[in-house]
Amino acid sequence: MDFTGEESSSSMAINDTDPSGPTDGSPTSSSTLRSPSSSSTPRHRFWETQPVMRLEDVNNNAQGPIMAPIPRSAIKQVPYNLPTNFEWRPIDIDDDASFAKLHGFLDKNYREDSTFPYSYCKDFLRWVLGAPGHIKSLHVGVFAKNTKKLVGFISGNPASVRIKDEHLRLAIVNILCVHKKLRSKRLVPVLIKELTRRAQLKGIWQAIYATTHFCPTPFCTTYWIDRIFNHVKLFHLGLLTVDENIFIPGRVKRSRKLPKETTTRGFRRMEPRDVEAVTVLLQEYLNKFLVAPKVDKRFVEHFVLPKEDLVQSYVVENPATNVITDFCSFFVQKKLLRNYPLYSELKYAVLFYHASSVTPVEKMMRDLLVVVKREGHDLVRAHGLMGYASFLDRLFFKETAGTRMVKHYLYNYRLRAAVDHTKLGLFLL
């Protein structure tokens, strides 16, 4: 999700910088938040009014909330004003008609600034927005008064997240989209402010979000890496500029070849009876990361327990003791392809949460790749967080041309030092 504050050419690539200044820049180092020189500092007219870490404040040693909560009665009680001919209306993901409007709107107007197309199929969209504890009022829609059509949407899902030693109840902002013909109406700032107002009324004062664009001030920067299985298909779709597979020597191809079957003893698909064991494993494993979600059984049941065409998880069970020692998972992305005579769909897997206590992670992930390929995915993607980047190069993952860095941000919370991507244990769907 691109969350920057003002409309541009993409529904999710929304830039708030002064047009006379630069629109991107080096985000942070891995250990400190550094302020750029004054000559290269862009202006962010919207974000300068918000409680976020500003470029000129990065040397401040304070850490914690920027703005203290105020009494509920002092929070703005009515929605923010919208431009003429627009109105706020609720989006209810549990109502089929309301949900259909949202899905149709995103399908036509959502475009992620990424090498590979990203699409919210209906089940995936409900999975993301229907996370445990979701609040209907934080699914915010803007409609045109005359046509009653949805023209803007932002969502925030409550979550418990640990940032170093502090536990916060915050909103994960994972979808922001404006109709492609209304990018000049400045709907994004008012969408952000309205979501903030509604979250505060629910006692939520912090948020976390991510974008490929630069705004004040990222606390962590990650990237995507890919292992491609179907080079020819991606080449035909224009997602690879060169079918590099043609130029790989045969001996190298053989070294990259995956076995037909998994090799880890006790490696099997996760079942409902494994939820408790996987919950404990994930809780303990996430302790090594500086930013991580609070995990309980409801979290694991929703995000990790296998669901057809959404998420797949596998555990390693000790055959002698029947103890679950490790687990790994991926979620599925599908993109329907229109006007392609050879192909109707692009399907890829995205590596997701995992935990390892006995089996080496690299060995377990090799088995997961066997499963991914066997299920007919065209490629598998990994985000450079949760320690993935430390071993995936040995599994022949690499950055794809055109892939942009993903910057992570906190709203109303200041860190004195940036978080290295290897210490980030939170996935933003």
PABAPA-290265 format. One line per 5 residues: number of its first residue (from 1); their letters; for each residue x, y, z of C-alpha. Coordinates in steps of 0.001 Angstrom, whole numbers, plus 500000, padded with zeros to 6 digits. Layout:
N
NUM	a	X/Y/Z  ...;
END
This chain:
429
1	mdftg	500000/500000/500000  501388/503399/499015  500453/505850/501738  501990/509244/501114  499295/511856/501284;
6	eesss	498398/513292/497870  497167/511926/494571  499388/511023/491609  499188/508762/488580  498609/505572/490560;
11	smain	495833/504829/492985  498413/503723/495504  501352/505920/494506  500270/509121/496166  502927/511751/496690;
16	dtdps	502740/514708/499054  506065/516380/498325  506440/519918/497104  506611/519702/493297  509698/521881/493264;
21	gptdg	511662/519396/495361  512742/515767/495040  510116/513068/495513  512244/510211/496786  515407/509679/498745;
26	sptss	517528/507309/500762  515334/506195/503634  517547/505379/506620  520625/503513/507649  520241/500234/509463;
31	stlrs	521190/501652/512864  520230/505321/513020  517670/507636/511530  519694/510220/509629  518502/513623/508533;
36	pssss	519296/514568/504924  520962/517843/504144  518678/520870/504082  519168/521270/500326  517748/517799/499662;
41	tprhr	514942/517783/502214  511564/517537/500454  508461/519243/501767  505475/517115/502730  502652/519574/503171;
46	fwetq	500170/517080/504602  502544/515131/506801  503958/518321/508318  500575/518653/510056  500594/515071/511404;
51	pvmrl	502223/513459/514477  504909/511574/512583  508668/511541/512826  509896/514537/510826  513164/514694/508930;
56	edvnn	514422/517588/511052  513626/515683/514274  515596/512536/513596  518359/513354/516057  515859/513604/518910;
61	naqgp	516603/510860/521428  512998/510628/522606  511245/507349/521884  507542/506662/522207  504234/508348/521330;
66	imapi	504490/511819/519782  500979/512947/520723  499367/511859/523987  495762/510604/523913  493058/513129/524702;
71	prsai	489635/512439/526275  487117/510869/523919  484830/513869/524345  487574/516141/522973  487963/514132/519746;
76	kqvpy	486139/515479/516707  482712/513813/516871  481569/514306/513278  483266/513208/510032  485579/515543/508145;
81	nlptn	484098/517570/505317  484434/516109/501849  484507/517945/498523  481084/518739/497074  479274/515756/495545;
86	fewrp	481011/513208/497791  479825/511558/500992  480972/509097/503644  479201/505752/503604  480029/502530/505478;
91	ididd	481652/499487/503908  480487/496259/505535  482588/493281/504464  480001/490923/505974  477290/492294/503676;
96	dasfa	477545/490762/500213  476274/493838/498343  478585/496240/500188  481538/493896/499809  480860/493448/496081;
101	klhgf	481078/497222/495595  484413/497311/497390  485872/494381/495469  484734/495753/492117  486178/499163/492944;
106	ldkny	489571/497772/493951  489675/495427/490971  489320/498369/488572  491344/501030/490398  493976/499365/492542;
111	redst	497479/499268/491150  500477/498484/493283  503757/500043/492207  505460/496692/491789  507030/494514/489135;
116	fpysy	504395/491815/489471  500658/492581/489487  498926/492432/492833  495233/491685/493052  492730/491264/495851;
121	ckdfl	490577/488290/494906  487347/488175/496912  488445/485545/499414  491828/487194/499915  490236/490614/500467;
126	rwvlg	487868/489219/503086  490784/487397/504731  492814/490602/505015  489986/492884/506159  488348/490284/508397;
131	apghi	491313/489863/510731  490481/489064/514367  489074/492097/516167  488360/494084/512999  486136/497138/513477;
136	kslhv	483560/497977/510809  483870/501733/511281  487569/501536/510293  486653/500374/506784  486099/503866/505417;
141	gvfak	484414/504526/502064  483825/507682/500015  480934/507599/497550  479805/509915/494768  476431/511373/495769;
146	ntkkl	474953/511363/492281  475968/507861/491148  476263/506193/494608  479487/504597/493371  482488/503981/495619;
151	vgfis	485351/506323/494711  487730/506066/497667  488587/503572/500397  490958/503217/503324  491095/500458/505907;
156	gnpas	492647/500069/509323  492693/496798/511233  493387/496851/514981  496385/494794/516016  498645/494322/518999;
161	vrikd	502254/494924/517992  505425/494917/520067  507925/497635/519147  511107/496738/520985  509899/496511/524609;
166	ehlrl	506630/498410/524240  503335/496757/523360  500931/498918/521362  497366/498526/520168  497541/500165/516780;
171	aivni	495890/500165/513370  497508/498353/510487  496629/500411/507414  496770/497963/504537  494496/499303/501789;
176	lcvhk	494266/502841/500404  492739/503437/496992  491198/506372/495087  489297/506182/491798  491724/506653/488922;
181	klrsk	489734/509630/487558  489700/511489/490871  493374/511699/491697  493340/515507/491640  490599/515901/494268;
186	rlvpv	492921/515494/497287  490798/512743/498758  493750/510918/500313  494565/513436/503094  490940/513559/504183;
191	likel	490698/509745/504050  493738/509499/506316  492390/512094/508737  488969/510446/508865  490475/507024/509562;
196	trraq	492612/508612/512290  489548/510233/513872  487585/506993/513866  490530/505025/515274  490973/507539/518106;
201	lkgiw	487298/507195/518996  488068/503486/519462  491081/504238/521662  493685/503571/518949  496377/506270/518736;
206	qaiya	499127/504674/516654  499269/503134/513181  501718/501308/510946  501804/501370/507140  504146/500810/504197;
211	tthfc	504777/502299/500767  507368/502349/498001  507352/506156/498231  509223/508368/500646  507516/510494/503284;
216	ptpfc	508443/511357/506872  510052/509159/508165  510592/505423/507519  511757/503291/510417  512585/500253/508262;
221	ttywi	513197/499537/504586  512730/496143/502963  512600/494732/499453  511165/491856/497431  513154/488937/496059;
226	drifn	511810/486243/493739  512415/482736/492564  510827/482235/489180  509555/478836/488103  507856/479697/484815;
231	hvklf	510342/481943/482990  508699/481583/479588  505270/482631/480819  506599/485696/482641  508652/486610/479599;
236	hlgll	505548/486421/477378  503634/488574/479883  506330/491237/479769  507277/490775/483415  510771/489639/482467;
241	tvden	512658/491703/479931  514872/488761/478994  514137/485073/479331  517276/484575/481369  516567/480872/481723;
246	ifipg	517692/480434/478101  521195/481645/478954  521759/479587/482104  524229/476725/481544  522777/473238/481911;
251	rvkrs	524902/472384/484959  523617/475485/486750  520019/474604/485887  520566/471155/487340  521985/472623/490563;
256	rklpk	518882/474794/490915  516497/471931/490292  514223/471100/493190  513512/467510/494227  510073/466152/493419;
261	etttr	509349/465331/497060  510107/466993/500383  513081/465627/502305  512518/466720/505927  511282/463844/508028;
266	gfrrm	507887/464653/509545  507149/467525/507136  503373/467663/506589  500464/470034/506041  499283/471846/509155;
271	eprdv	495990/470681/510666  493582/472328/513175  495003/470155/515953  498376/471891/515451  497145/475418/516237;
276	eavtv	498208/475438/519879  501699/474086/519161  502242/476481/516248  501060/479395/518413  503699/478629/521048;
281	llqey	506401/478149/518385  505602/481451/516694  505384/483359/519985  508857/482184/520987  510365/482715/517528;
286	lnkfl	509066/486278/517190  510829/487282/520404  514073/487632/518419  512622/490498/516323  512387/494153/517356;
291	vapkv	508981/494688/515726  506522/491796/515780  502802/491097/516222  501305/489728/519404  500342/486175/518505;
296	dkrfv	497567/484113/520067  495418/481187/518946  492964/483471/517110  495862/484999/515146  497155/481566/514129;
301	ehfvl	493691/480251/513268  493042/483224/511010  496414/483908/509385  498298/480588/509529  495846/477670/509543;
306	pkedl	495544/476485/505898  492707/477890/503808  492241/476776/500223  493743/479209/497696  494582/481675/500498;
311	vqsyv	497246/480421/502868  499116/477140/503178  501159/476083/506207  503338/473076/506916  504728/471731/510164;
316	venpa	507592/469445/511074  506449/466768/513510  508960/464590/515342  507871/461028/514397  509047/459611/517718;
321	tnvit	507486/462169/520093  504751/463718/517890  506024/467135/518979  505705/469999/516460  509189/471502/516223;
326	dfcsf	508949/473860/513217  506485/475383/510793  506432/477521/507632  503747/479107/505482  502934/481034/502323;
331	fvqkk	499913/482903/501040  498612/482836/497485  498208/485697/495032  496266/485318/491794  495835/487780/488976;
336	llrny	493322/487155/486206  494875/487939/482835  492642/489579/480257  493414/489650/476541  496179/487064/476776;
341	plyse	495431/484180/474398  497993/481849/475991  497309/482460/479684  494305/483188/481860  495965/483638/485253;
346	lkyav	499210/484546/487005  499587/482668/490265  502351/483127/492773  503142/482294/496379  504464/484748/498979;
351	lfyha	506514/483359/501855  504811/484204/505142  505316/483503/508852  507604/480708/509977  509311/479431/513121;
356	ssvtp	512191/477037/513494  513561/475349/516595  515077/472094/515276  515034/472023/511468  517338/474550/509753;
361	vekmm	515166/477243/508170  516877/476903/504787  516151/473163/504662  512514/473690/505653  512074/476444/503064;
366	rdllv	513510/474209/500345  510756/471724/501147  508185/474530/501032  509450/475477/497562  508860/471886/496469;
371	vvkre	505242/472261/497578  504862/475660/495893  506172/474407/492575  504115/471220/492765  500958/473328/493207;
376	ghdlv	501594/475108/489912  502719/478570/491002  504565/480626/488415  506959/482068/490971  507475/482498/494686;
381	rahgl	508188/485854/496333  509838/486663/499642  509917/489930/501518  513326/490825/502919  512176/490606/506534;
386	mgyas	511885/488012/509305  515393/486812/508489  514507/485561/504996  517245/487588/503310  519957/485710/505227;
391	fldrl	519544/482463/503265  517268/482874/500244  520122/483706/497896  521280/480124/498404  517826/479012/497251;
396	ffket	518331/481092/494080  516070/484011/494956  517097/487362/493562  515805/490864/493044  513841/491331/489827;
401	agtrm	514444/494359/487618  512039/497146/488529  511499/496055/492119  511380/499063/494449  512253/499313/498116;
406	vkhyl	509345/499154/500561  509470/501717/503363  507681/501109/506667  506252/503941/508758  504768/504550/512191;
411	ynyrl	502050/507106/512897  502236/508927/516232  505281/507013/517405  508959/507957/517378  511966/505646/517321;
416	raavd	515462/506897/518100  517033/504351/515749  515891/502620/512598  515068/498925/512580  517139/496747/510275;
421	htklg	514976/494669/507937  516390/491471/509448  514793/492501/512774  511317/493162/511363  508920/490311/512140;
426	lfll	505626/491864/511014  503972/491280/507639  501719/494047/506319  499230/492432/503938;
END
